[in-house]
Amino acid sequence: VSLGYTIDKKYLMIKGKSIIKSISLSVIVNNLWYFAPGFPSGYNIDTEVNGVGGGTNSRGFEFMTGPSARKYSFNLKLNF
């Protein structure tokens, strides 16, 4: 899940001048929640994990691995 906002140059003007053209702010959250109806409670579903090994047929099932961590990221982008 991600959410971002860009502040345009016209809002960054101080006394008619601005060094910065724009500012972009965003928040990204990975693994915010799991919802897998019909699966046993011991299974963790994560599409970024291949916990069984080699093949791609098992992608998304964590077996013999810990669940993926919830990750929060914040981005700040300045355009000059």
Secondary structure as UniProt FT lines:
FT   STRAND          2..7
FT   HELIX           9..11
FT   TURN            15..16
FT   STRAND          22..30
FT   TURN            37..38
FT   TURN            41..42
FT   STRAND          44..45
FT   TURN            47..48
FT   TURN            57..60
FT   STRAND          61..62
FT   STRAND          71..79
//
